[in-house]
């Protein structure tokens, strides 16, 4: 529907083109086999190939969107049925919306080169990501449970391993993970082992962190001015990327897993606006993976991630191709042997040791950073709607059959909403805030613990919308909306 009948990422791979001398495109799988992951023989071959080269399991991307919509779920669901395939696995929830490149909403941009002629996507959103409330979390967990219970699912002390690709973007993460942990125990599991990728600081509702590569190294190299633009493509040296990855330190006070870099080149999807690692080779990969295995072992880690097995559209794969053959797979096997042959060291199981006070301070700073990031994103969306003259709070309320409305959170966003509602002829009835500011004698602000008059709806402009809604539900049963949800509805409409 978006890019034409029969489109898969193999189309991007086959039609890739070199943009500068020495650019290794297009990439061709060994023997020119553009396989189909829905076929059992493909999965059997991949399981055997991985096991033969020292790869112990797979971390599948899990795409689960608003209202339970799923994408690319068939290989995992087939594997669940094909019990005879020996493929240990776990999930990494890539919880981002899929968007068109021109969308004003942040998310995962897919196949930018192929947008022309695609189906219409309101607001540029191809697949919307939303986390909902407890009923949605329970439904998601019910989908995951058969995988968690599978004997091949990777577990830590019996607890299914589950990775959150972008936990800082999941506002109800604390409530959701608490719900899932309780449901896991009710199902007879000893719990869950939850890992957060791309985190800037520890999060006490998760068990561990994952430094995600090569994005973490790209960020470091960008800050250091180590990128080169070649015919529009932003290029980084492969050795430099590995140096940056090996320099990564564990998050303070948090078990932290490391990630190896097989390569990167997303120009098949994004053309000249893409990024690329240059001068990669199996030998460089082997040398540096050996170092990373040792570093991981020295930290007492039981897992080491490699990105990726078959991300062909981003030039990030271990599978054999026509250029390097089985070189990268053999490098995995040889690096493990090289690391094992090195003089044994005593694992520093305290490599994440810091004081509890430091962890608390970092967690608080990270929470403030998430708060201001959310504020910026909300203001950015609102500004765009204003520029396009698409702002219409009165129209939204009319569509929802809301006559009277109150505002929770009277800081900057609450003030702007108050003025916008007044301008549209739908003045707010009152405000709710911990601090009773000055808004004129005719506008009343109640504190959260106060009783307040009945209204049809409350709009939450404050940061912790999920937590605030839970608190309000103890004494209010009307409609509750977050400001972000209203703006997103306007954006799509």
GIQUITA-V297989 format. One record per run of one state. SS is the DSSP state (A for helix, B for strand, O for the rest). FROM is the first residue (numbers start at 0). TO is the last residue. Records with the same first field share a line. If there is no record, write none. Layout:
SS->FROM-TO / FROM-TO
This chain:
O->0-7 / 14-27 / 32-38 / 52-56 / 64-64 / 68-68 / 71-72 / 81-87 / 93-96 / 99-106 / 109-110 / 114-120 / 127-132 / 149-151 / 153-153 / 156-157 / 164-165 / 169-171 / 186-190 / 197-206 / 210-213 / 223-226 / 230-231 / 246-254 / 257-257 / 261-263 / 265-265 / 273-273 / 278-280 / 298-303 / 307-308 / 314-314 / 317-319 / 321-323 / 325-325 / 341-354 / 387-391 / 399-403 / 408-410 / 423-429 / 432-443 / 446-455 / 460-463 / 472-477 / 492-492
A->8-13 / 29-31 / 39-51 / 65-67 / 73-80 / 111-113 / 121-123 / 133-148 / 166-168 / 172-185 / 214-222 / 237-245 / 266-272 / 281-297 / 311-313 / 326-340 / 355-386 / 392-398 / 411-422 / 464-471 / 482-491
B->28-28 / 57-63 / 69-70 / 88-92 / 97-98 / 107-108 / 124-126 / 152-152 / 154-155 / 158-163 / 191-196 / 207-209 / 227-229 / 232-236 / 255-256 / 258-260 / 264-264 / 274-277 / 304-306 / 309-310 / 315-316 / 320-320 / 324-324 / 404-407 / 430-431 / 444-445 / 456-459 / 478-481
